[in-house]
Amino acid sequence: MNTPEIHKLKNGITLLFVPKKETKIIDVIFSFRIGSRYEDAAKSGISHFYEHMMFDGTKNRPTANAIAKEVDVMGAAFNGHTSDEYTTYAISASENYLPKAIEILGDMISNSLLSEKDISKEKNVISEEIKMYQDMPGEYVVDIYDQAIFNGDPLSRNVIGNYETIKSVCREDLKTFKAKFYIGQNCFIGLGGNFEKFSKDEIIALIEKYLVIGSGRKTDIFPAKVLQIKENSLIKNTAQTNLMIGFLGPAYGSEEYEAFRTMAVILGGNMSSRMFNKIREELELAYDIRTEANSTTTIGTISTQAGVPNEKLVEAVEAIRSEYERIKTDMMPEEVEKAKAYQIGQLKLSTENSYNMTYLILRYYFTTGELITVDEFIDKINSVTFENVKKVANKYLISDKMTIAAIGPKAAISKSNN
């Protein structure tokens, strides 16, 4: 059976086996409990900076190209990702390459050179990454929204950091950062796919051999302390105004979380949703509009994002606001059932991919401390009732607690603020 198992290793690492025997690949995911919300403000972006450095060379593979060549010859998928709560490194490859995948990731984490030359290079690379996102209003509006809705909390910060903090990073900062956060107690490893050719003892031995990290105090999880701002905007001469409108919500894995996600689907999660039909199809105010629920270990949000005509920003805001208000009073039980069916279908499609399945189960354990199967995820969705969704709608969609973020021309923003 494809049943997940959990093992605690000697050095404090948590290892999750997530088998999928019908595939011919393996997925190795190293995840650490460190992200932007656990950083000092003066070192904002250091988690993301450090992630970049892991790809720049080790004692055994002294350049980024040397690492890339070995991964490429495996025909593997290879990536890293930093979020507000965790940093992840992953390789997906043919099942025969399991030992090699573990060895490469272990080498990157354990033996990174952190050379002055690469530090200087990454300062330039990340500065360009910041500029890239600032030139993409559809992406950058998320940062403007987070600055407002999470104001007062580290969640309001950009994961990438800013020009000043990135410029200030030095080698000693990175070494101190590694010693503090890249420890066994903060490390969660997901091993997915078809690893039947190797015993669990062999796999554990490989991890303990190649992933050499210190011990120390695990990262403390603290509650969010937000001082929510209702409006935040950036004046930019764009062809349309990009906006994001939403509310605070429950934590990932909480009792309300599935109902909250179901409400988001009803509002704007697919092409038959309320926002899509009202804002795009009926009012013709946007090409793309979507509503999503996103949650962290301690707090979440629901948000609707759209690009709208500059001259119709006020109309679009009012239309979106109206849909948020209306769902509290005229939602139908069949809408809940359709949204649940949609989520289950999407979950089944996604977890046909062994990496997605492994990542999902790893993240759930990482965030909640509970081991869960895909079938149990489905049971959670199925257990949502009409009353559950109605309750979260009336609890969280309070009109005077709504946050609006926008990027657009001065004339459009000024008019919307009047």
PETAJO-V839607 format. One record per pair of residues at least 24 apart in sequence whose C-alpha atoms are under 6 Angstrom apart, sorted by the first residue. I is the first residue (numbers start at 1). GAP is how many residues later the second one is. Records with the same first field share a line. If there is no record, write none. Layout:
I->GAP / GAP
This chain:
11->173
12->172 / 173
13->171 / 172 / 174
14->174
15->173 / 174
16->174
17->174
18->173 / 174 / 340
19->173 / 174 / 175
20->173 / 174
21->173
23->171
24->71 / 170
25->68 / 69 / 70 / 168 / 169
26->66 / 67 / 69 / 166 / 167 / 168
27->64 / 65 / 164 / 165 / 166 / 328
28->62 / 63 / 163
29->60 / 61 / 160 / 161
30->58 / 59 / 159
31->56 / 57 / 156 / 157 / 158
32->54 / 55 / 154 / 155
33->53 / 153
34->51 / 52
35->48 / 49 / 50 / 51
36->48 / 123
37->47 / 117 / 118
43->122
44->117 / 121
45->114 / 115 / 116
48->34 / 112
54->54 / 58
57->55 / 56
58->53 / 54 / 55
59->52
103->107
106->104 / 105
110->101 / 102
138->104
144->261
145->260
148->80 / 81
149->79 / 80
150->76 / 78
151->75 / 76 / 77
152->74 / 75
153->72 / 73
183->30 / 31 / 32
184->31
185->33
186->32
190->172
192->166
193->161
223->75
230->173
231->172 / 173 / 174
232->173
233->172 / 173 / 174
234->173
235->172 / 173 / 174 / 175
236->172 / 173
237->172
238->170
240->68 / 69 / 70
241->66 / 67 / 69 / 166 / 167
242->64 / 65 / 164 / 165
243->62 / 63 / 162 / 163
244->60 / 61 / 160 / 161
245->58 / 59 / 158 / 159
246->56 / 57 / 156 / 157
247->54 / 55 / 155
248->52 / 53
249->51 / 52
250->49 / 50
251->44 / 45 / 46 / 47 / 48 / 49
252->43 / 44 / 45
259->125 / 129 / 130
261->32
262->77
264->27 / 28 / 29
265->74
266->73
297->70
310->102
314->102
328->65 / 66
333->53
